[in-house]
Structures are given as structure tokens and as C-alpha cells.
């Protein structure tokens, strides 16, 4: 059995040898290891991940459909990530995109080494854009009520299983990554100039956003992912506020200078450049490398 004195001497010799080895290594250029590589952050999702509403459209990334436009104010881009967001995307589209990326030599490496992947998804799965468009003028119309029923009563209950399947595909192809699902902002802010009917519409559509966000949050928990809300960041910055971070529909947008530019009508009901910067990027800043 080694005595304490012998153990001390052995430890001292080992420390000396390690110090000499470290010195030698420091004098010799060593190839970069995996630990030396910068962390990779990937953004996935729909038009909110693509940055629609944040400025002029840019061409789709290589390998994406031509209509998969993005902007430089997409929050994954602001945060220095690789943006795979695409307008109109659903959970199935994200799964297909990840699967296709895993077959590509370049993008496969991105996912294999990714440390964080954010996903903004779910709105298109439940036809939220159609409901917002149908209800923007009034929530009391038959068209609005039908759109809300389809979105919240028919399609929203199907969303958790879709998110779970999507997260499983991402985990399979990005085993090192922490997966973060984001929510959506409330689109409207009530003001004193609104009629009672308009305020009811605001409450109805914001409550619909809350239901969607709650479903995403629970789905993230069940799927082993993290959920990040952006509701607080966008509070008092919806359409109708004095400082809107959401592109509004005409004629409301003309009062607050948040109209969609010519040729980009799809910007309506999406964050502005400030919304992506001070809303999404701010909410995620501490979670991405």
C-alpha cells in the first residue's frame, strides 16, 4: 500500500510531467479539435423565422424553394445563426427540411455539430394567418367565427403530436443540440380610440395567440425541448399601439407607419425590423451561442 508521502511524491511527479507536456504542446502548433470549433446555431421555422416583415426580401438559400425568401432582420441572422426559415412552413415542412439537410454533405455537418436550434412553428399548422385575416375587421362576422373554429377547435388539438414528431426528427439529426421552440406575439394592442367592437376583436385575436402559445409551450415540455415566450417583449407594441412592432393591415397601418411595402403584402401581421431585434432576438439572446 502506498503511504501518504509516496502518494504526494507520485502526484508531484505526475503534475511535473503534465506541466512539461503542456509546455511542449504550447510550443507546437496542434490541429484544432472539435472543442475548438465555434458553436453552431440554426434557426428553423416559418415566416417569422425567415424574418418576413423585417425589410426587403432576399433570395432563398441554396437548395431551398424559390419562394423561400428571407430578410437580413430574421432573428436567426441577427443572432449570427444559419437561417433555415421559410415562409409558409409547417411542422411537416421543418421535418422534411431537416431530413433533406441530413443528406447534404455541407448541411449535414451543420446539424451534426449544432449546439442550439430554435424553431418558430405552429401558426401555419392551425391556419392562424387565415383566421387573422378573416377577423381583422371584426370578430363578429360569420367568416371570422368559421375561421376561428377551424383554427382553434379543429386544428389546434392536432398540433402537439405534430410538434412532438418534428422535435424527434430534429433530435435524430442534431443529437448535440438544445432545441428551443418560440412563441408568437400578440398582434394587437387596444387603444382609447377603438370602438367596443374593435376592442372585442383585439381581445379575441390576442386570446387566440395565447392559446397557440400555450399549446406550443406544453408541446415543448412534453417533447424535451425548451419554450421561449415573446409576449412580454411585444406588450404595448401590437397593431394599434403608439409604437407598433407588427406590420399592420390597411388602413390601420397608415396611422402608425407600419404598412407593408409595395410588392410585399405578405409582411402584414409579421414583426417589423425592430420587432425582430428588440422582440425575438432580445428574448433569445441568452440562449444562443
PyMOL commands that set and color helices and strands:
alter all, ss='L'
color gray80, all
select helices_A, chain A and resi 4-27+34-36+47-50+75-78+91-103+105-113+128-135+142-173+196-223+231-234+252-256+265-267+273-284
alter helices_A, ss='H'
color red, helices_A
select strands_A, chain A and resi 40-45+82-83+114-120+178-182+226-228
alter strands_A, ss='S'
color yellow, strands_A
deselect
rebuild
show_as cartoon
